[in-house]
């Protein structure tokens, strides 16, 4: 029987709220099974860019990452945010260790190619991008890896990478060794049938149902990459995938009552 592993992803809204982040990390630290945390950015990178007079460009919600912006997101994501989370977890007796994908060649990426838009230093990853052997060794040492959304291309360049995708490919890469449960934690109760009604949680979403919801325009654009990556994980042997409210982590771990489960 495979050992249980939780891969948990958190985003900017939680990171930007010190009190909520602290409460979440308390719940995360109490998970007894092996665990990995993946975090995105937050408003800090945009705030710092504004202070430095570096214009930020977004296309369909995705940040164009030129060299100056890359310097900022690397400092903020892999530096400030990552080490702040690691320090808070140490306080809670969780032996966390922080990484970017460049550290020990843990996650390499390919620079995104797009005929219409030059995204700059943005990386795309897949399951084989992950150094699963080394991550497994870290887990066996009872360490909790904490990954920022910064990868590298093995050519000396850092790349800004989607954190939802990083969480998905890490979960996929370790699914042969562990019974992996991937949790996307965000500020909604789950996938909502009506974005204006927080109680309209859809308990399960299949690939077919996702296509229908997308066609009907019922999905907020921020949830699309989560669902796309969640479905990719389920298709590639990740045991369970849920989208849950960040305050419900402990309840979900103990009772499996929270959020939306993604299934085939």
N, C-alpha and C positions, 0 to 999 in steps of 0.2 A: 504493500500500500504506500502511495506517494505521500511525502510530507507536505503539509499545507504551507502556502506562501501567499501573502497579500501584497499586491502592487497597488499603491494608492496615489492618485494624482490630485493635486490641489492647484487652484488658480489665483489670479490677481486679486479678486474681491476679498478673499480670505487673507491673503498676504498683506493687504493694505490696512487690515483691521487688527491691531496688536492684541486686543482683548479676545476676539474670536479666534485668532491664530493660536494664542496660548491655550485656550480651551480645547481647540482641536488637537493640538500636539499632546495635550494631557491624555486625551482618549486614544490617540495613535500610539503613544508610548506604552499604554496598557495592553496592547495586542500581544498575546503570549506567543503566537506563532511567528515564524520568520516573516520579515516585512521589508519592503522597499518603498521609499517616498520619492515621488517625482513632482517638482514644482515649476510653475510658469513664472511670469514676471509680475507686473503690477504697474501702478502709476509712477513709481519712482524713476524708472528709466525715462519716461516722457517728461517728468518734472525736471530731471537733471538736464536733459537735452534742451529744454526751454531756457533754463538758467545759463547754459553755455551758448545759446543762440544757434543751436543746430536744428534745422527744420526737420520735422518728422512727417514722412509721407506714408499713407495707408491706402492700399488698394483692396477692396472687398474685405476690409478688416484685417488685412495682413500687412505687417510693417515692412517697408522697403528698407533694407539694411545696407547702407553705404559704409565706408570704412570708419567714419566718425561715429556713426550709430552703432556699429559693431563694437567699437571700443567701449561705448556706454553700456550696452546690454551685457557685455562680458563682465564689466566691473560690477554692475548691479545684480545680474542673475547669478553668475558663478561666484561672485565675491560677496557683496553685502547681504543679499537675501539668503543665499545658501548657507553662509556661515552663521547668520542670525538664527536660522532654523536649527542648525546643528547644535549651536550653543544652548538653545532652549531645550532640545531633546536631552542633552547631557545633564541639564538641571533636573530632568525628570527621570534620571537613571536609565536612559536609553542610550546604548553605545552606538551613536550615530557617527557616520563618516561621510563627508561631503565631496562630491565629484562634479566635474564637467565631463563631457564625453572624451575630451582630450587626455584626461588623467589615465595613465596606464593603458591607453588605447581602448577605453571601455566602450565608447560608441563613436564610430566613424560615420561620416555622411558624404553625400555627393552634392555638389553645388547645384541648386535648382536651375533647370533650363526651361525657359518659356519664350516662345517665339514672339509673343506680344508684349511681355513685361520683363524688364530686368530687375529681379528681386534683390540683386546684390549678393551679399554674403549670407544667403539663406540656404540651409541644408535640408535634404530629404533623406530619411532613413528607412530601413526595412529590417526584417527579422535577423538577417545575416550580418547586419551592421554591428550587432551587440557581441561583446566579448563575454559570452555566458560562462565560460570556464572560470574566469577570474571572479565574476560576480558570485558564482556558486562558492568559490573558496572564501570570499568575504562573508557570505551567509553562514558557512560552516564554522567560522570564527566567532559566531554570535554577534556580528556587526550588522548595523542597519544602514545600508547605502542610501544617501540622499542626493538625487540627481537634479541639477539645473538643466535648463533647456539650451545648453551650449554644447555643440559637438565639434568635430574637426575632420579635415579631409585627407590627412596623412601627407599633406604637401606644405604643412606649416601654417595653415589657415584655420582660424576658428570660424564656426558657422552658427548662425541663429536658427534654431529648429523648433518646430511645433511641439510643445510639451505633451499634448494629448497623444501625438504619434509616438513620442519617446516611450510613454507609459505602455502603449499598446505593443510596441516591438519588444520591449523588455519582458512583458508578460508572455508573449509568444515564444521568445527565445528560451525561456525557462520552463515552458509547459511540459517538456519531455522528462524533466527531473522532478517537478513538483506539481501538486494539485493547486493550480494558480487561480486566485480570484482577483480580478481587476476591478477597482473601484474608482469611478470618476466622481469626486466630491465637489459640489458647486453650490450656488446660493438658491437653488430651487428644490422642491421636494422630490423631483424626478422629471421625467418627460411629461409635459402637460398637454392634455387634449385641448385646453383653452388657456392661452398664455396669460389671460387676465383673471383666471381663476386658479389660485394656488392649490386648491383641493382637487383639481381635475387630473390627478396623477394616473397615468397609464401604467398598469402593473407589469406588463410585458410588451416588448416591441420586437417584432421579427423583421427580417429584411424586406418582406413584402409590405408590412405595415409602415415601415420607415419610408418606402417609396411613395406610398399613398399620402402620408402626412406631409412629405416634402412637396409633392405635386399640388396638394391643396393649400400650400402656404401656411401650414399650421405650426411650423417650427421656427423658432427664433434663430437668426443666423449664427449666434454664438454657440448653439447646441449642435449644429450640423457637424463640425469636425469631431466632436465627442462621439456622436452616434456613428459616423463613418469609421472612426478608429475602433470603436467598441465592436462593431460588426466584423471588422477585419480580425480582431482578436478571437471572437467566437469561431470564425471560419478556420482559424489556425490553431485549434485545439486548446485554447484557454478555457478552463473548466467552467468558470462563471464570470459574468460581467454585469455590473450594476452602475447606474447613475443615481446618486443619493445626495441628499442635503448634507452639507458638511457638519452640521450640529448633530446628525443622526448616526455618526460613525459607530459609536459604542453600541447603540441600540441595534444597528444592523449586524455587527459582528456577533452579538449575543443572541439575537432573535430572528435575524433575516426577515424583518418586517418592513424595512425602509426601501423607498425609491422604486426605480424601474429596472427590471431585468431585461437584458438584451439576449435574444435567442435567434436561432436560425429559422 
